[in-house]
Amino acid sequence: MRTSEARFLFEAYIFYEAILNRGYFEGSKGSGKDLGVRFKELRFYARFLLVSLILTRLEIMNLPVERFTALVDESVVTFRETNFKELPSNPTLPSNPKKTILYHPSATRLIAIKIAISVWG
């Protein structure tokens, strides 16, 4: 997504689709209280939705959108003390001075995109 090259977007799409098809996060359902796992799962769905949207793979977007929406709602209830407007960084990793954050879509924005897709599709 950072380079805007189509081949990298296609590779990312194939990778994310494989994670979804293999049920990588299915084992984390019992550990709903683990904030780190929850952020990884939310980040996965957000990235997968963005890559799918950029590549206009609208046929597969319903399941990730529904799962992402349910995860956000569940996370807000489960982790009341957490501010979900900010993405946490891993304190064990050193900071990256070259990293530039251009855009962080909010859950509200992704839900609005879902609505727009359902209206257009």
C-alpha positions in Angstrom: 0.0 0.0 0.0 2.9 2.3 0.6 4.5 2.0 -2.8 1.3 2.1 -4.8 2.6 -0.7 -7.1 -0.2 -3.0 -8.2 2.0 -6.1 -7.9 2.5 -5.5 -4.2 -1.2 -4.9 -3.7 -2.0 -8.2 -5.4 0.6 -10.0 -3.3 -0.9 -8.4 -0.2 -4.4 -9.4 -1.3 -3.4 -13.0 -1.8 -1.6 -13.1 1.6 -4.6 -11.6 3.5 -7.0 -13.9 1.7 -4.9 -16.9 2.7 -5.0 -15.7 6.3 -8.8 -15.3 6.1 -9.3 -18.7 4.5 -7.1 -20.5 6.9 -8.9 -19.1 9.9 -5.7 -17.7 11.4 -7.6 -15.7 14.1 -10.2 -18.4 14.8 -8.0 -19.7 17.7 -8.0 -16.2 19.3 -11.8 -16.2 20.0 -11.3 -17.7 23.4 -8.7 -15.2 24.3 -10.9 -12.1 23.8 -9.3 -10.4 26.8 -5.8 -10.2 25.1 -5.5 -6.7 23.9 -2.4 -7.4 21.7 -4.1 -10.2 19.8 -7.2 -8.0 19.4 -5.2 -5.2 17.9 -3.5 -7.5 15.5 -6.8 -8.9 14.4 -8.4 -5.5 13.9 -5.3 -4.3 12.0 -5.5 -7.4 9.8 -9.1 -6.8 8.9 -8.6 -3.1 8.3 -5.6 -3.7 6.0 -7.4 -6.5 4.1 -10.4 -4.2 3.6 -8.3 -1.4 2.3 -6.4 -3.7 -0.2 -9.7 -5.2 -1.3 -11.2 -1.8 -1.8 -8.2 -0.5 -3.7 -8.3 -3.6 -6.0 -12.1 -3.4 -6.2 -12.5 -6.9 -5.0 -16.0 -6.2 -3.7 -17.2 -9.7 -3.9 -15.2 -10.8 -0.8 -15.6 -7.7 1.3 -18.9 -8.7 3.1 -17.3 -11.2 5.5 -14.3 -9.0 6.6 -16.6 -5.9 7.0 -19.0 -7.8 9.2 -16.3 -9.4 11.2 -14.4 -6.1 11.6 -17.6 -4.3 12.7 -18.3 -7.0 15.2 -14.8 -6.9 16.5 -14.8 -3.1 17.0 -18.1 -3.3 18.9 -16.9 -6.2 21.0 -13.6 -4.5 21.7 -15.2 -1.2 22.8 -17.2 -3.2 25.4 -14.4 -5.6 26.5 -11.6 -3.0 26.7 -13.5 0.0 28.1 -10.3 1.6 29.4 -8.7 1.6 25.9 -8.9 4.6 23.5 -9.6 2.9 20.1 -9.0 6.1 18.3 -5.3 5.7 18.6 -3.4 2.6 17.4 -0.9 1.4 20.0 2.7 0.9 19.3 4.6 -2.1 20.6 6.8 -0.7 23.4 9.3 -3.6 23.0 10.3 -2.4 19.5 12.5 0.6 18.8 10.9 3.5 17.1 11.3 3.8 13.3 12.5 7.4 12.5 11.7 6.9 8.8 8.1 5.9 9.4 5.6 8.4 8.3 1.9 7.9 9.1 -0.1 9.3 6.2 -3.6 8.1 7.1 -5.3 6.0 9.7 -8.8 5.2 8.7 -11.3 5.0 11.6 -13.8 2.3 12.2 -16.5 4.8 11.4 -14.9 5.5 8.0 -14.7 1.8 7.2 -18.3 1.3 8.1 -19.2 4.3 5.8 -17.3 2.6 3.0 -19.3 -0.6 3.7 -22.5 1.3 3.3 -21.3 3.0 0.2 -20.4 -0.4 -1.3 -23.7 -1.9 -0.5 -25.5 1.0 -2.1 -23.4 0.9 -5.3 -23.1 -2.9 -5.5 
